C-alpha cells in the first residue's frame, strides 16, 4: 500500500511541471501579443489623433492671426540621417553640408509650424521642428531637419517621418512617382512642390541627400547640381526596418 501511494505521487509531479510550463508559455504569448498590438495599432491611433488635432489647431490659428516674420538662422552640428524605424533608437540631428539655411519660426524645437499634404497618399500631417523621436516623430508629426531651408526658400527643405507605427505618415512614400504634387502650408503661404527624383535605397549616413544642393554620396547619379528650392522626404526602408533610407526629392513650383 505505501509503495503504491509513493508511485502515484512521482507520476503526478512531471504532470504538474508540464502544466506550469504550459501556463508560463501562454502568459508570455499573451504579453507578446499585447505588445505587438500596442506597437502596431495603438501607437498609430494615438499619434494620428494628435496629428489631426494639431493640424486643426494650426489652420484655425492661421485663419485668424497675421503672419510672423522668421528669426535669424542658427548653426547646427553635423551627424547622420535619423532612424525613423520605431525598433531602433533615434540618431542625432543631421548635417546639412552647408548652403543657405533659415529655420522656420516657432516657440520651441518641437513646435509644429507647417502642414504637409500629399494628395496621392491621402496624407495630411503637421510638420514640427527637429527630428527627435520622442518629441516629434513618435507623435505622428513629420520632422524638419535642423539647419535645412524653410519651406519655399532657396535651399533644401528636408523632412523625416516614420514609415511604421506612431502614425506612420510616410508608410506609403514608395508609392510616389515623378510629377506628383506636394503642398506645404505655413502661416505665411502655401508652397507647392513637384516630385522629380526618387532614391529607392541609400545608407543611413548618406547626409548628401539633405544638403542645400542635395546629391547622394552613396549613389552620386541621384541628386542635383545647381542651387534651387528643393523638398526632401526621408524614411526607413524596407518596412519594419531601419537598415536603409528611402528618399523622395521635389522642386518648388513657381507661383502661377
Secondary structure, DSSP 8 states (H G I E B T S, - for coil): -HHHHHHHHHHHHHHHHHHHHHHHHHHHHHHHHHHHHIIIIIHHHHHHHHHHHHHHHHHHHHHHS-------------------BTTS---------SS-------SSTT-EEEEEEEGGGTEEEEEEEB--TTTTGGGT-EEE-TTS--TTSSEEEEEE--SBSTT-TTTTGGG--TT-EEEEE-SS-EEEEEEEEEEEEE-TT-GGGGSSS-B-SSSTTSB-SS--EEEEEEEEESTT--SEEEEEEEEE----
